[in-house]
Amino acid sequence: MNDAHVAEPGLAVVEIAASDDATAFAIQNLLATRWATAAAERTTRAPGEPRRTAALLP
């Protein structure tokens, strides 16, 4: 992860792509230790895609 600085505050959406739910939620929990976030309660998978995704709203 790299620090990013923006000129103005605003909404950011972070999408996590992982091979399984456990990995997606582990990443989410790690990120939640760094900033306040609205955590995802579930992941989704597009048909034919091997990955699971979850969106966080920091």
C-alpha positions as CSV (number, residue, x, y, z in Angstrom):
1,M,0.0,0.0,0.0
2,N,1.2,3.5,-0.8
3,D,0.2,6.8,0.8
4,A,-2.1,8.9,-1.4
5,H,-3.0,12.5,-0.8
6,V,-5.9,14.3,-2.2
7,A,-6.6,18.0,-2.4
8,E,-10.1,17.8,-0.8
9,P,-11.9,15.3,1.4
10,G,-14.5,13.1,-0.3
11,L,-15.8,9.6,-0.7
12,A,-13.5,6.8,-1.8
13,V,-14.5,3.2,-2.6
14,V,-12.0,0.5,-2.2
15,E,-12.7,-2.8,-4.1
16,I,-11.1,-5.9,-2.8
17,A,-10.6,-8.8,-5.2
18,A,-9.7,-12.2,-3.6
19,S,-9.9,-15.8,-4.3
20,D,-12.2,-16.6,-1.4
21,D,-14.3,-14.9,1.3
22,A,-11.8,-15.5,4.1
23,T,-9.1,-13.6,2.2
24,A,-11.4,-10.7,1.3
25,F,-12.5,-10.3,4.9
26,A,-8.9,-10.6,6.2
27,I,-7.9,-7.7,3.9
28,Q,-11.0,-5.8,5.0
29,N,-10.1,-6.2,8.6
30,L,-6.5,-5.1,8.0
31,L,-7.7,-2.0,6.3
32,A,-10.2,-1.3,9.0
33,T,-7.3,-1.0,11.5
34,R,-6.0,2.0,9.5
35,W,-9.2,4.1,9.0
36,A,-12.8,4.1,9.9
37,T,-14.8,2.2,7.2
38,A,-18.2,0.8,6.5
39,A,-17.4,-2.9,6.2
40,A,-18.8,-5.2,3.6
41,E,-21.0,-7.9,5.1
42,R,-20.7,-10.2,2.0
43,T,-18.7,-10.8,-1.1
44,T,-20.0,-11.2,-4.6
45,R,-18.8,-13.3,-7.6
46,A,-19.6,-12.6,-11.2
47,P,-20.5,-15.8,-13.1
48,G,-17.4,-17.2,-14.8
49,E,-15.0,-15.2,-12.7
50,P,-12.8,-17.0,-10.2
51,R,-12.5,-14.0,-7.8
52,R,-14.7,-12.7,-5.0
53,T,-15.1,-8.9,-4.6
54,A,-16.1,-6.7,-1.7
55,A,-16.4,-2.9,-1.6
56,L,-15.4,-0.8,1.3
57,L,-16.4,2.8,1.9
58,P,-13.7,4.4,4.0
